[in-house]
Amino acid sequence: MSYTQLTRNFTAISPRSRISFVFQQDKGCFGLDDVSVRSVSAPITEVLQNNGFETGGFTAWTYCNATNSTGSSQVISSSTNVSCG
């Protein structure tokens, strides 16, 4: 499975800023992996817990289906288990 790496810079406006990811995929599938949040004052320190979803779940994340979509989602621990249909 190939991928495209996307990088975005975001400057928080407070110590408790919320970052949201919103996706729509009408055909096929997509994956989100290795999200990184770092402090400007300590750039080598990763702020997020479970930033690569290696626990196989949403530990330290909040899943939201605001539009009551009928699609499905899952968290898997390895890209070798991914299938799109």
N, C-alpha and C positions, 0 to 999 in steps of 0.2 A: 504494500500500500504506500503510495507516495504522499507527500505532504508539502505544504507551503508554510514557511515560517513567517509569522507576522509579528512585528515589534511595534509597540506604541509606548510613548512616554506620557506620563500623567503626573501632574503636580497636585498634591493634596492641598485642600484649603483649610484643613483642620487636622488635629491628631487622630480623629475618628472618622475620616472620610470613607464613604462606601463606594466600592467599585462594582459595577454590574456588567454582566455579559449577556447580551440578548442575541439570539440566533434564529434564523428561519432557514430551513432546508427543505425545499419542495420535493426534491428527488434525491435518492441516494442517502448519503449520511456524511457526517463530519465528526471530527474529534477535537477536543480541547485538552491540552496537556502542558505541563511545565509552566504554569503561571508564576511569575516572579514579581515580588514587591520588595523594594529595598529602600532604606532610608538614605537621604542625601548625606547625612552626617556620618553614616556607617554603611557605605555601599557594599561591603563584602558580607553583611549580615542579612540573611533572608528573613523577612517579616512574617510571611505566610506559613501556616502549618499545612502539611499534606498538599503542597503546591503542585505535585506531579500526579496526584491521585493514586499513589502506590499502595495505599491501604485498601483499595478496591471499593471505596465508599466515599461518602460526602463528609467525612470527619472534618470539622472546622469550616465547613461550607454550608450555605443555605440554598436549597433547591426551591425554585419558585416557578409555578406554572400559572402566571397571571392571567392568561387568556383561556384557561381550561382546555388546552390543546388535547386532541385525542391521540396524538403521536406518542411514541414511547421513548424513554431514555434509559440508559444504563451506565454504570460505572464498572469498567473492567480494569484489571491490573496489568494487562499485557496487550500490545498491539497485534500479537499473533492470534488473538481470539476474536478479532474484529471481522464482522461480515456485514456487507450492505446489501440489502435486497429490496 
